[in-house]
Amino acid sequence: MAAAHAAWAQKNFLPGYIVRPAGDTLRGEIDARGQQRMGSLCVFRANGRAAASPYTPADLKAYGVQGGGRYETCQLPGGLTTAPGATALSPSPSALFMQQLVQGKAKLYSYVDEGGNGRYFFRTTDGPVTELVQLVQGVMANNVLMQQVSYPFRQILSQAFMDCLVVQPMLVKAELKESQLVAIFNRYNSCAPGQASVVGTARKSTVRLGIVVGAQNATIVLGDGGDVTLHSSLRPVVGLGVLLHPASFNSTLALRIEALYQKQLHEGEYQRTSGVATSLSSHRHALIALQTGRVPVMLRYTMPHGLVRAYLQLGYEASILLDAHQALVVETNQNLGGVGTTTTTREIEMRSLGFGATGALGALVPAGPGEWQLEIRYNQLDNSSQVVGVLAGAQTISFLIGYNLGR
């Protein structure tokens, strides 16, 4: 058994099992903390009160996690090579835990290396573990840099699956994608003589629901004889969110869509002067009370490993005005001759729909059946008033906490 691993301050134990070299199976809990880490280390404990023990590929035949698949020890006599275009691996491992995607006469595995590259391997009965590779290279043609794609894995699988003719047409235009590889291996295993296939399944699209609460402050620029920046103090924001993981996306990418409700009260006082022969003082009080529904659509990148995982979101946001009579400027003018004042109120016509860019930084923390997300978000809208330049440059900084069901 491997020596103790450095401090496990953060853990994510899920029901699972280990298979020792003798073939016996022990059931308990596995510390599941990202595919890259789980490819080189398995941390197992018998129950919640037992001490955790680390295992390397040299210590186990396999292990499995409930809802997270089965990992088998795979020997790589030449070591794991560097992915094309990636930084060199240090050191190059000769044995790894690889996630099994298809079991049968031909087995398909996946592995995420330390550079975050998703890679695929296979082996047939008693054969060596072989990597499946698709290469993308830059080439010059007529002084134009172009991408050239080659498919070495097609020839490798064609030779390995010569005893199953129905598979050959599937390889002609195959791409190195999990869904296509799973379909090819399942078809081969189902037609291999005397071999019952254990059908694997490709990664499926998932949808996770969540709630969002927090607070935000904002500024907006009023154009009234000069620019006036109006501030809104910290105000609550609440809403619902959906996190969509399409099967065609890289496992680190997802779409985040939210429906939020928020209020902002922008307020400010300022002076203006008017008149030619004489200067008359004008005191103005702006009150911009906005009630809006916000619908941000963002692409999220999440770090692939670690218990607490940082993420970055970038996207676009729509702002839907929910109250059409809330932008007022109260103006108090000194009467001609300096005797008395006159107060008037004018309303600013608002746009019902606005758009703008949004971005966020956050962190995911597993808890119970889902994850907490802690986030700071910035967005800037385009013109808010019907007349361009009267109310513009609305900027919001939000501090959000949310909870998403599932993992």
PEJOHU-V765854 format. One line per field, one symbol per residue. ss: DSSP state (H for helix, E for strand, L for the rest). phi: phi as a letter, one per 40 degrees, with the letter a starting at -180 (. if undefined). psi: psi as a letter, one per 40 degrees, with the letter a starting at -180 (. if undefined). A space follows every 10 residues. Layout:
ss = ???
phi = ???
psi = ???
This chain:
ss = LLLLLLLLLL LLEEEEEEEE LLLLEEEEEE ELLEHHHHLL LEEEELLLLL LLEEELLLLE EEEEELLLEE EEEEELLLLL LLLLLLLLLL LLLLEEEEEE EEELLEEEEE EELLLLLEEE EEEELLLLLE EELLEEEEEE ELLEEEEEEE LHHHHHHHHH LLLLHHHHHH HLLLLLLHHH HHHHHHHHHH HLLLLLLELL LLLLLEEEEE EEEEEEEEEE EEELLLEEEE EEEEEEEEEE EEEEELLLLL LLEEEEEEEE EEEEEEEEEE EEEELLLLLE EEEEEEEEEE EEEEEEEEEE EELLELLEEE EEEEEEEEEE ELLLLLEEEE EEEELLLLLL EEEEEEELLE LLEEEEEEEE EEEEEEELLE EEEEEEEEEE ELLLELLLLL EEEEEEEEEE EEEEELL
phi = .ccdcceccb bacbdaabbc dchcbbbabb ccbgcccccb abbbacaccc ccbcbbdccb caaabdgbgb bbcbcbdcgc cccdgbccca cccbaacbcc cbbicbbbbb abcccgccbb baabdgcccb cbbbbbbcbc bfgbcbcbbb bdcccccccc bccbcccdcc cdbcbcbdcc cccccccccc bcdgbccccc bcdbcbbbca bbbiaababa bccaghcbcb bbccbcbbib bbbbbccccd ccbabbbbbb babbbcaaba bbbahbcbcb cbcbbcbbbb bbbbbcbbcb bbdcahccbc abbbabbbbb cbbcbabbbc bbbcccggbg bbbbbbbccb ccabbacaaa baabbcagca acbbabbbab ccdcccccgc bagcbbbbbb babbcga
psi = iiihiihgdh ighihaiihi deeihhibih hhfidddeee hhhiidaeei iihiiideei diiihheeah hihhhgdeih ihiheiiiih ihieiihhhh dhiadhihii hhieeehhii iiiiheiihh ihhhhhihih hffhhihhhi gddddddddd fdegdedddd edfiigiddd ddddddddde ehhehhhhhi hihiiihhii ihiaiiiiii hhhgfihhhh ihihiihiai ihhhgideii eeiihhhihi hiihghiiii iiiiiddihh hhhhhhhghh hihhghhihh hhheiidhhi ihhiaihhhh hehegehihh hhihiheehi ihhihiihhi iehiiiiiii haihhihbea iihhihihih iahdidhhed hifhhhhihi hihhii.
